[in-house]
Amino acid sequence: MAGPTTRTELKDYCLRRLGNPVIQINVDATQLEDRLDDALQYFQEYHSDAVKRHYVKHEVTQTDINNKYITLTDDLTSVIRVFNMTNNSNGADMFDVSYQLHLNDFFDFRRAQDVSTFATYQQHLSMIDDMFNNTHQIRYARHEDRLYIDMDWDEKTTVGDYIIVEAYAIIDPQQHSQVYNDRFLKEYATALFKEQWGMNISKYDGIQLPGGVTMNGQQILQSAQEEIQRLEEEMQLRHELPVDFYTG
C-alpha cells in the first residue's frame, strides 16, 4: 500500500500500526484529530524538512512607518534577516557611499591581475560597507505576525520602498502531500495516538474482560511516553535546524 497522502490517510495509517481493526483502539475521533494537530505542530516547529527558506517582498506603507513594524503572513516560523530595497529614481543615489564603493569596485576589477585579488577587494569593500551601512536589529513576534526593525523609520524609509524578508516558511501539507508520508511524522503521530489510548483506558487497569483478558492501560501509556521521548531526542540530534545567531 502506498504511503499516506492526506490527513485522513495518515490517521488511518497510525491506527493500523496500533493494531486496528484487529484490536479496538479506545480513542475518540476528536481526540485523534487533536493528537494529529499536536504532531503536525511539533513537526512544523522543529523538523528541518517541514520548512523551507523563503523570501517575502513587502512594500512599505505609511501605516508601516507609523507602526514601526511590518505585518507578515502566519506561515512563517522565523525570520533570518531583512534587506532594504530603496525605490528611489531621483538620481541622488549616485552620491551614496554604497554606490561609490561598488563603482570603484568595478574599476579595480579591471585592473586586477586575477580573481583572488578581486576577492580581496570585495572583502575589504564589504567591511567598509558594513561600517557605513550597518545591519539593523530585528525582532519577530510570531504569534502577532509582526516584524519589528529597530531603525529610524522616518529617516530610513519612505512610502513605496521595498523590504525583502528572508525567513523560514511552513510547507503546506495540503499543497505538498508528501509531508504526510514523512517517516518521523508517522512515528510521532502514532506515539501520540498510543499515549492518548493509554490515558483513556488506564483508569480501567486490573479489570478483567470476557475471555480472561486484563486491561493494562498504564503499560500502554508508559510505552508511548518512552517512544515520544526517544523521538523528540532524535529530532534534536538529527532533524532540528541549527540555531541562527543574529549579529548586527
Backbone as CSV, one residue per row, in Angstrom:
resi,resn,N_x,N_y,N_z,CA_x,CA_y,CA_z,C_x,C_y,C_z
1,MET,0.846,-1.198,0.000,0.000,0.000,0.000,0.880,1.245,0.000
2,ALA,0.516,2.227,-0.796,1.268,3.479,-0.864,1.154,4.240,0.452
3,GLY,2.131,5.105,0.697,2.131,5.882,1.925,0.999,6.884,1.945
4,PRO,0.665,7.402,3.135,-0.437,8.366,3.264,-0.134,9.672,2.539
5,THR,-1.158,10.209,1.885,-1.018,11.480,1.172,-2.046,12.513,1.624
6,THR,-2.889,12.159,2.583,-3.873,13.086,3.136,-3.893,12.936,4.657
7,ARG,-4.545,13.869,5.310,-4.664,13.824,6.764,-5.410,12.568,7.215
8,THR,-6.492,12.229,6.505,-7.273,11.039,6.862,-6.458,9.766,6.689
9,GLU,-5.702,9.685,5.594,-4.879,8.508,5.364,-3.784,8.374,6.418
10,LEU,-3.225,9.492,6.865,-2.218,9.437,7.928,-2.834,8.931,9.228
11,LYS,-4.028,9.403,9.542,-4.712,8.952,10.759,-4.993,7.451,10.693
12,ASP,-5.489,6.984,9.567,-5.774,5.553,9.412,-4.498,4.719,9.484
13,TYR,-3.428,5.234,8.928,-2.148,4.528,8.967,-1.684,4.336,10.417
14,CYS,-1.771,5.409,11.211,-1.344,5.331,12.614,-2.192,4.334,13.400
15,LEU,-3.478,4.317,13.138,-4.361,3.374,13.828,-4.023,1.934,13.451
16,ARG,-3.698,1.708,12.192,-3.319,0.352,11.768,-2.036,-0.092,12.448
17,ARG,-1.108,0.831,12.641,0.138,0.478,13.325,-0.119,0.083,14.780
18,LEU,-1.170,0.628,15.367,-1.513,0.276,16.748,-2.351,-0.996,16.843
19,GLY,-2.760,-1.568,15.701,-3.487,-2.827,15.724,-4.886,-2.793,15.182
20,ASN,-5.394,-1.610,14.853,-6.739,-1.504,14.282,-6.755,-2.120,12.871
21,PRO,-7.791,-2.874,12.485,-9.052,-3.150,13.197,-9.032,-4.436,14.019
22,VAL,-7.877,-5.127,14.063,-7.790,-6.370,14.843,-7.989,-6.076,16.326
23,ILE,-7.397,-4.973,16.785,-7.512,-4.557,18.185,-8.316,-3.270,18.236
24,GLN,-9.220,-3.169,19.166,-10.018,-1.953,19.313,-9.178,-0.877,19.977
25,ILE,-9.046,0.247,19.302,-8.298,1.386,19.831,-9.297,2.326,20.484
26,ASN,-9.238,2.438,21.797,-10.242,3.186,22.550,-9.893,4.674,22.595
27,VAL,-10.023,5.313,21.449,-9.746,6.748,21.346,-10.856,7.367,20.513
28,ASP,-11.399,8.482,20.986,-12.476,9.168,20.282,-11.922,9.875,19.045
29,ALA,-12.787,10.068,18.047,-12.365,10.696,16.794,-11.832,12.108,17.010
30,THR,-12.456,12.868,17.916,-11.972,14.227,18.185,-10.620,14.200,18.883
31,GLN,-10.384,13.204,19.715,-9.074,13.072,20.357,-7.997,12.761,19.316
32,LEU,-8.322,11.935,18.339,-7.369,11.643,17.287,-7.016,12.898,16.496
33,GLU,-8.029,13.719,16.210,-7.773,14.961,15.483,-6.872,15.890,16.293
34,ASP,-7.104,15.962,17.601,-6.272,16.818,18.455,-4.825,16.341,18.472
35,ARG,-4.635,15.029,18.613,-3.269,14.498,18.667,-2.563,14.649,17.322
36,LEU,-3.320,14.549,16.235,-2.724,14.754,14.918,-2.319,16.206,14.738
37,ASP,-3.126,17.129,15.261,-2.752,18.551,15.241,-1.459,18.772,16.030
38,ASP,-1.351,18.113,17.196,-0.146,18.247,18.019,1.081,17.724,17.278
39,ALA,0.925,16.589,16.596,2.046,16.001,15.868,2.497,16.920,14.736
40,LEU,1.548,17.464,13.985,1.890,18.371,12.887,2.538,19.647,13.403
41,GLN,2.034,20.180,14.505,2.602,21.399,15.067,4.047,21.175,15.503
42,TYR,4.314,20.072,16.187,5.678,19.772,16.630,6.588,19.576,15.417
43,PHE,6.103,18.852,14.436,6.869,18.593,13.215,7.213,19.896,12.497
44,GLN,6.248,20.798,12.380,6.467,22.047,11.654,7.356,23.017,12.422
45,GLU,7.358,22.947,13.730,8.156,23.878,14.522,9.623,23.467,14.615
46,TYR,9.915,22.171,14.490,11.268,21.716,14.772,11.944,20.966,13.633
47,HIS,11.201,20.293,12.764,11.835,19.442,11.761,12.286,20.268,10.561
48,SER,13.522,20.028,10.120,14.069,20.805,9.007,13.355,20.517,7.687
49,ASP,12.738,19.335,7.567,12.028,19.005,6.332,10.620,19.600,6.283
50,ALA,10.173,20.227,7.350,8.822,20.777,7.400,8.777,22.237,6.979
51,VAL,9.942,22.873,6.796,10.000,24.286,6.445,10.929,24.480,5.253
52,LYS,10.846,25.643,4.653,11.711,25.992,3.529,12.175,27.435,3.682
53,ARG,13.346,27.710,3.149,13.832,29.093,3.141,12.997,29.893,2.142
54,HIS,12.540,31.040,2.577,11.528,31.769,1.818,11.850,33.266,1.850
55,TYR,11.528,33.955,0.744,11.748,35.405,0.660,10.417,36.105,0.430
56,VAL,10.176,37.118,1.231,8.927,37.878,1.163,9.248,39.313,0.778
57,LYS,8.580,39.821,-0.248,8.749,41.221,-0.666,7.604,42.043,-0.097
58,HIS,7.948,43.054,0.674,6.925,43.896,1.310,7.130,45.350,0.905
59,GLU,6.097,45.968,0.385,6.159,47.382,0.023,5.769,48.237,1.224
60,VAL,6.625,49.157,1.582,6.417,49.985,2.767,5.254,50.949,2.545
61,THR,4.375,51.010,3.526,3.246,51.951,3.513,3.413,52.955,4.648
62,GLN,2.586,53.978,4.641,2.640,54.965,5.712,2.255,54.332,7.039
63,THR,1.359,53.369,6.988,0.982,52.652,8.219,2.178,51.927,8.817
64,ASP,3.016,51.308,7.971,4.219,50.631,8.464,5.149,51.628,9.152
65,ILE,5.316,52.794,8.541,6.208,53.804,9.115,5.669,54.289,10.451
66,ASN,4.353,54.493,10.536,3.755,54.937,11.794,3.863,53.859,12.878
67,ASN,3.630,52.585,12.483,3.682,51.485,13.456,5.097,51.088,13.823
68,LYS,6.041,51.329,12.890,7.445,50.936,13.054,7.605,49.412,13.065
69,TYR,6.721,48.726,12.360,6.849,47.293,12.118,6.053,46.956,10.860
70,ILE,6.343,45.774,10.301,5.575,45.304,9.154,4.859,44.016,9.545
71,THR,3.719,43.777,8.930,2.913,42.595,9.210,3.200,41.532,8.160
72,LEU,3.506,40.314,8.638,3.835,39.206,7.756,2.739,38.146,7.801
73,THR,2.832,37.164,6.925,1.857,36.076,6.894,2.128,35.104,8.046
74,ASP,1.101,34.343,8.420,1.221,33.475,9.595,1.874,32.126,9.300
75,ASP,2.379,31.913,8.079,3.041,30.645,7.768,4.546,30.704,8.008
76,LEU,5.058,31.832,8.505,6.485,31.966,8.779,6.784,31.503,10.200
77,THR,7.841,30.720,10.356,8.228,30.244,11.683,9.328,31.099,12.297
78,SER,10.193,31.662,11.477,11.268,32.512,11.989,11.765,33.414,10.874
79,VAL,12.353,34.523,11.268,12.919,35.483,10.319,14.428,35.491,10.499
80,ILE,15.150,35.402,9.393,16.611,35.348,9.444,17.205,36.747,9.350
81,ARG,16.803,37.491,8.336,17.334,38.849,8.156,16.441,39.601,7.184
82,VAL,16.714,40.897,7.043,15.947,41.736,6.127,16.909,42.509,5.236
83,PHE,16.427,42.835,4.030,17.169,43.648,3.079,16.290,44.840,2.712
84,ASN,16.861,46.017,2.751,16.119,47.215,2.355,16.402,47.521,0.899
85,MET,15.350,47.587,0.088,15.483,47.890,-1.335,14.835,49.255,-1.588
86,THR,15.650,50.297,-1.630,15.118,51.642,-1.794,14.586,51.848,-3.200
87,ASN,13.362,52.334,-3.268,12.730,52.616,-4.568,12.902,54.103,-4.869
88,ASN,14.104,54.463,-5.296,14.451,55.875,-5.467,14.914,56.099,-6.897
89,SER,14.246,56.987,-7.610,14.595,57.224,-9.022,14.976,58.673,-9.291
90,ASN,15.315,59.437,-8.257,15.612,60.850,-8.462,17.080,61.121,-8.776
91,GLY,17.887,60.031,-8.849,19.279,60.209,-9.233,20.208,60.527,-8.099
92,ALA,19.719,60.745,-6.893,20.582,61.096,-5.775,21.422,59.929,-5.304
93,ASP,21.048,58.707,-5.650,21.749,57.542,-5.147,23.173,57.429,-5.684
94,MET,23.517,58.133,-6.764,24.872,58.043,-7.297,25.886,58.639,-6.323
95,PHE,25.428,59.444,-5.355,26.322,60.012,-4.357,26.326,59.198,-3.067
96,ASP,25.596,58.088,-3.072,25.545,57.238,-1.893,26.873,56.505,-1.726
97,VAL,27.268,56.258,-0.466,28.536,55.584,-0.187,28.576,54.208,-0.829
98,SER,27.473,53.472,-0.692,27.423,52.128,-1.260,27.599,52.149,-2.780
99,TYR,26.962,53.119,-3.432,27.074,53.229,-4.888,28.516,53.508,-5.300
100,GLN,29.182,54.431,-4.609,30.552,54.782,-4.946,31.507,53.615,-4.696
101,LEU,31.257,52.871,-3.612,32.109,51.719,-3.322,32.063,50.700,-4.445
102,HIS,30.855,50.404,-4.932,30.731,49.414,-5.982,31.193,49.949,-7.337
103,LEU,31.094,51.253,-7.535,31.616,51.835,-8.765,33.131,51.680,-8.812
104,ASN,33.796,51.999,-7.706,35.243,51.831,-7.634,35.639,50.364,-7.643
105,ASP,34.751,49.535,-7.102,34.984,48.094,-7.122,35.118,47.605,-8.560
106,PHE,34.239,48.048,-9.453,34.300,47.645,-10.862,35.594,48.160,-11.517
107,PHE,35.981,49.361,-11.170,37.207,49.930,-11.738,38.422,49.110,-11.317
108,ASP,38.458,48.708,-10.023,39.573,47.915,-9.534,39.583,46.524,-10.157
109,PHE,38.418,45.998,-10.440,38.340,44.672,-11.049,39.012,44.666,-12.431
110,ARG,38.874,45.743,-13.165,39.504,45.811,-14.485,41.020,45.834,-14.367
111,ARG,41.523,46.393,-13.236,42.963,46.470,-13.059,43.538,45.249,-12.368
112,ALA,42.655,44.434,-11.769,43.119,43.273,-11.020,43.767,42.254,-11.949
113,GLN,44.794,41.566,-11.427,45.503,40.586,-12.217,44.841,39.218,-12.194
114,ASP,44.115,38.893,-11.130,43.474,37.586,-11.034,42.249,37.700,-10.137
115,VAL,41.509,36.600,-10.058,40.268,36.588,-9.285,40.543,36.724,-7.793
116,SER,41.650,36.170,-7.304,41.961,36.254,-5.877,42.142,37.707,-5.433
117,THR,42.740,38.527,-6.304,42.885,39.949,-5.984,41.524,40.614,-5.886
118,PHE,40.649,40.279,-6.834,39.305,40.835,-6.802,38.555,40.400,-5.538
119,ALA,38.737,39.131,-5.122,38.090,38.631,-3.909,38.569,39.394,-2.683
120,THR,39.857,39.718,-2.659,40.394,40.503,-1.543,39.784,41.894,-1.524
121,TYR,39.637,42.522,-2.689,38.983,43.826,-2.772,37.545,43.737,-2.261
122,GLN,36.867,42.671,-2.652,35.474,42.512,-2.247,35.341,42.430,-0.727
123,GLN,36.222,41.687,-0.079,36.184,41.577,1.376,36.426,42.927,2.036
124,HIS,37.389,43.676,1.485,37.690,44.998,2.043,36.502,45.946,1.857
125,LEU,35.900,45.929,0.693,34.740,46.780,0.430,33.555,46.386,1.300
126,SER,33.398,45.092,1.508,32.306,44.623,2.355,32.472,45.126,3.780
127,MET,33.714,45.118,4.285,33.970,45.618,5.635,33.641,47.104,5.736
128,ILE,34.056,47.875,4.734,33.767,49.314,4.746,32.269,49.555,4.625
129,ASP,31.617,48.759,3.774,30.175,48.901,3.592,29.433,48.632,4.897
130,ASP,29.894,47.639,5.653,29.276,47.333,6.940,29.444,48.476,7.933
131,MET,30.574,49.178,7.845,30.812,50.300,8.748,29.859,51.448,8.475
132,PHE,29.574,51.706,7.189,28.708,52.825,6.830,27.232,52.444,6.807
133,ASN,26.949,51.174,6.524,25.560,50.721,6.400,25.343,49.488,7.276
134,ASN,25.426,49.696,8.575,25.304,48.569,9.486,23.888,47.994,9.474
135,THR,23.790,46.692,9.718,22.510,45.999,9.694,21.688,46.350,10.924
136,HIS,20.410,46.547,10.734,19.535,46.893,11.848,19.094,45.638,12.596
137,GLN,18.926,45.783,13.888,18.413,44.687,14.696,16.943,44.458,14.372
138,ILE,16.543,43.194,14.418,15.141,42.851,14.142,14.581,42.029,15.284
139,ARG,13.276,42.138,15.467,12.554,41.360,16.486,11.271,40.857,15.832
140,TYR,11.123,39.539,15.811,9.961,38.945,15.158,9.049,38.323,16.206
141,ALA,7.824,38.826,16.304,6.815,38.278,17.203,5.906,37.366,16.389
142,ARG,6.174,36.073,16.439,5.487,35.137,15.543,3.983,35.110,15.755
143,HIS,3.550,35.099,17.005,2.118,34.984,17.270,1.368,36.298,17.031
144,GLU,2.102,37.347,16.734,1.490,38.611,16.319,1.661,38.851,14.820
145,ASP,2.504,38.036,14.183,2.834,38.210,12.760,3.443,39.582,12.493
146,ARG,4.230,40.065,13.450,4.833,41.390,13.312,6.354,41.292,13.318
147,LEU,6.984,42.000,12.390,8.433,42.096,12.334,8.846,43.520,12.674
148,TYR,9.489,43.668,13.819,9.972,44.973,14.268,11.409,45.163,13.777
149,ILE,11.671,46.301,13.149,13.012,46.642,12.686,13.449,47.885,13.445
150,ASP,14.500,47.744,14.227,14.951,48.833,15.092,15.759,49.849,14.286
151,MET,15.070,50.846,13.764,15.710,51.902,12.998,14.817,53.132,13.029
152,ASP,15.330,54.221,12.532,14.541,55.442,12.391,13.735,55.327,11.103
153,TRP,12.494,54.886,11.229,11.670,54.631,10.048,11.450,55.890,9.221
154,ASP,11.271,57.044,9.877,11.012,58.281,9.146,12.204,58.690,8.294
155,GLU,13.414,58.384,8.772,14.617,58.780,8.042,15.052,57.722,7.040
156,LYS,14.928,56.460,7.411,15.491,55.379,6.595,14.545,54.885,5.504
157,THR,13.255,55.105,5.645,12.309,54.559,4.671,11.333,55.629,4.206
158,THR,10.790,55.408,3.033,9.715,56.235,2.501,8.655,55.314,1.919
159,VAL,7.461,55.834,1.750,6.373,55.049,1.165,6.764,54.616,-0.247
160,GLY,6.618,53.327,-0.525,6.990,52.790,-1.825,8.292,52.029,-1.829
161,ASP,9.109,52.169,-0.748,10.314,51.358,-0.634,9.918,49.889,-0.457
162,TYR,10.862,49.009,-0.738,10.620,47.575,-0.568,11.560,47.001,0.493
163,ILE,11.029,46.147,1.328,11.809,45.409,2.310,11.698,43.934,1.957
164,ILE,12.843,43.290,1.753,12.894,41.860,1.452,13.204,41.115,2.742
165,VAL,12.342,40.189,3.108,12.495,39.428,4.347,12.917,38.005,4.003
166,GLU,14.022,37.571,4.571,14.460,36.179,4.436,14.000,35.424,5.673
167,ALA,13.250,34.347,5.472,12.621,33.657,6.598,12.459,32.180,6.276
168,TYR,11.974,31.445,7.281,11.580,30.055,7.096,10.052,29.986,7.115
169,ALA,9.497,29.323,6.099,8.044,29.204,5.974,7.649,27.734,6.045
170,ILE,6.487,27.471,6.613,5.977,26.106,6.736,5.566,25.581,5.358
171,ILE,5.938,24.354,5.066,5.493,23.691,3.836,4.072,23.198,4.068
172,ASP,3.136,23.715,3.303,1.724,23.381,3.484,1.461,21.943,3.030
173,PRO,1.061,21.045,3.951,0.798,19.654,3.540,-0.398,19.512,2.610
174,GLN,-1.301,20.501,2.601,-2.430,20.441,1.682,-1.980,20.607,0.233
175,GLN,-0.899,21.331,0.027,-0.364,21.537,-1.321,0.747,20.552,-1.658
176,HIS,1.455,20.073,-0.637,2.558,19.138,-0.838,2.281,17.898,0.014
177,SER,1.575,16.955,-0.575,1.060,15.800,0.162,2.147,14.861,0.664
178,GLN,3.381,14.983,0.168,4.457,14.115,0.637,4.767,14.334,2.112
179,VAL,4.361,15.479,2.647,4.581,15.744,4.070,3.945,14.656,4.925
180,TYR,2.751,14.205,4.552,2.041,13.214,5.349,2.746,11.857,5.368
181,ASN,3.666,11.638,4.439,4.373,10.364,4.386,5.759,10.454,5.009
182,ASP,6.053,11.535,5.696,7.351,11.670,6.354,7.487,10.625,7.458
183,ARG,8.625,9.958,7.503,8.824,8.869,8.467,8.686,9.352,9.903
184,PHE,9.319,10.476,10.228,9.253,10.964,11.609,7.830,11.334,11.993
185,LEU,7.116,12.015,11.091,5.745,12.432,11.397,4.857,11.222,11.647
186,LYS,5.009,10.179,10.849,4.189,8.980,11.039,4.464,8.325,12.388
187,GLU,5.735,8.223,12.747,6.075,7.600,14.027,5.625,8.454,15.204
188,TYR,5.786,9.761,15.085,5.431,10.645,16.202,3.917,10.693,16.394
189,ALA,3.162,10.766,15.298,1.697,10.765,15.406,1.205,9.450,16.003
190,THR,1.792,8.335,15.606,1.407,7.035,16.169,1.666,6.996,17.666
191,ALA,2.809,7.535,18.090,3.130,7.552,19.521,2.138,8.409,20.306
192,LEU,1.713,9.534,19.730,0.727,10.378,20.411,-0.636,9.693,20.481
193,PHE,-1.008,8.981,19.434,-2.257,8.210,19.460,-2.185,7.151,20.565
194,LYS,-1.047,6.492,20.636,-0.860,5.432,21.635,-0.915,6.008,23.049
195,GLU,-0.326,7.187,23.242,-0.368,7.825,24.558,-1.802,8.152,24.957
196,GLN,-2.582,8.690,24.003,-3.984,9.004,24.289,-4.771,7.742,24.607
197,TRP,-4.503,6.679,23.891,-5.151,5.390,24.140,-4.840,4.900,25.549
198,GLY,-3.568,4.974,25.936,-3.185,4.544,27.280,-3.819,5.387,28.367
199,MET,-3.902,6.692,28.140,-4.531,7.576,29.134,-6.018,7.255,29.264
200,ASN,-6.669,6.922,28.159,-8.108,6.649,28.187,-8.444,5.397,28.988
201,ILE,-7.650,4.359,28.841,-8.009,3.085,29.475,-7.242,2.815,30.766
202,SER,-6.350,3.741,31.171,-5.569,3.486,32.382,-6.445,3.405,33.630
203,LYS,-7.592,4.077,33.627,-8.462,4.028,34.809,-9.167,2.683,34.940
204,TYR,-9.083,1.846,33.896,-9.688,0.514,33.955,-8.654,-0.570,34.239
205,ASP,-7.466,-0.166,34.696,-6.414,-1.148,34.971,-6.912,-2.205,35.956
206,GLY,-6.612,-3.454,35.633,-6.964,-4.559,36.514,-8.325,-5.159,36.250
207,ILE,-9.139,-4.498,35.446,-10.472,-5.035,35.137,-10.335,-6.159,34.119
208,GLN,-10.948,-7.286,34.436,-10.860,-8.442,33.555,-12.026,-8.446,32.577
209,LEU,-11.691,-8.566,31.288,-12.695,-8.576,30.239,-13.109,-10.012,29.938
210,PRO,-14.237,-10.192,29.246,-14.644,-11.541,28.835,-13.536,-12.233,28.047
211,GLY,-13.273,-13.469,28.388,-12.194,-14.208,27.751,-10.935,-14.228,28.584
212,GLY,-10.962,-13.561,29.748,-9.824,-13.591,30.648,-8.768,-12.545,30.395
213,VAL,-9.054,-11.596,29.485,-8.085,-10.540,29.181,-8.180,-9.436,30.230
214,THR,-7.038,-9.014,30.762,-6.984,-7.956,31.763,-6.413,-6.690,31.129
215,MET,-7.084,-5.570,31.290,-6.640,-4.305,30.696,-5.468,-3.736,31.484
216,ASN,-4.503,-3.178,30.756,-3.320,-2.591,31.384,-2.971,-1.299,30.646
217,GLY,-3.783,-0.285,30.886,-3.571,0.993,30.217,-2.293,1.678,30.631
218,GLN,-1.861,1.466,31.888,-0.654,2.122,32.367,0.578,1.644,31.594
219,GLN,0.597,0.380,31.236,1.715,-0.144,30.465,1.737,0.464,29.059
220,ILE,0.573,0.606,28.438,0.498,1.247,27.117,0.942,2.692,27.210
221,LEU,0.499,3.381,28.259,0.857,4.785,28.448,2.361,4.950,28.635
222,GLN,2.956,4.118,29.460,4.395,4.213,29.705,5.192,3.918,28.436
223,SER,4.753,2.908,27.679,5.442,2.570,26.428,5.367,3.731,25.437
224,ALA,4.200,4.370,25.355,4.034,5.509,24.433,4.917,6.680,24.837
225,GLN,4.981,6.978,26.130,5.790,8.099,26.599,7.274,7.859,26.356
226,GLU,7.720,6.615,26.461,9.114,6.299,26.146,9.388,6.501,24.659
227,GLU,8.445,6.134,23.808,8.606,6.341,22.371,8.642,7.831,22.033
228,ILE,7.777,8.610,22.670,7.753,10.053,22.428,9.076,10.688,22.831
229,GLN,9.595,10.282,23.985,10.874,10.833,24.442,12.005,10.473,23.476
230,ARG,12.007,9.234,22.994,13.038,8.807,22.041,12.947,9.609,20.745
231,LEU,11.737,9.816,20.252,11.565,10.545,19.004,11.949,12.008,19.142
232,GLU,11.633,12.622,20.279,11.987,14.024,20.470,13.497,14.202,20.621
233,GLU,14.162,13.230,21.224,15.622,13.272,21.286,16.219,13.103,19.893
234,GLU,15.624,12.225,19.085,16.073,12.055,17.707,15.891,13.344,16.918
235,MET,14.792,14.032,17.163,14.546,15.308,16.494,15.664,16.295,16.798
236,GLN,16.025,16.428,18.056,17.048,17.393,18.455,18.412,17.045,17.880
237,LEU,18.717,15.764,17.787,20.048,15.347,17.361,20.193,15.277,15.841
238,ARG,19.112,14.960,15.115,19.246,14.659,13.694,18.466,15.576,12.756
239,HIS,17.343,16.115,13.210,16.444,16.789,12.266,16.237,18.275,12.534
240,GLU,16.583,18.762,13.705,16.277,20.155,14.044,17.232,21.103,13.333
241,LEU,16.699,22.233,12.881,17.541,23.246,12.252,18.514,23.835,13.257
242,PRO,19.736,24.172,12.831,20.670,24.813,13.751,20.169,26.184,14.178
243,VAL,20.576,26.603,15.351,20.168,27.900,15.869,20.866,29.002,15.096
244,ASP,20.083,30.012,14.659,20.656,31.157,13.942,20.988,32.236,14.950
245,PHE,22.266,32.641,14.967,22.684,33.732,15.830,22.713,35.011,15.012
246,TYR,21.863,35.950,15.400,21.781,37.206,14.653,22.806,38.185,15.204
247,THR,23.605,38.778,14.320,24.570,39.785,14.725,24.360,41.026,13.891
248,GLY,24.560,42.157,14.479,24.368,43.377,13.738,24.741,44.583,14.551
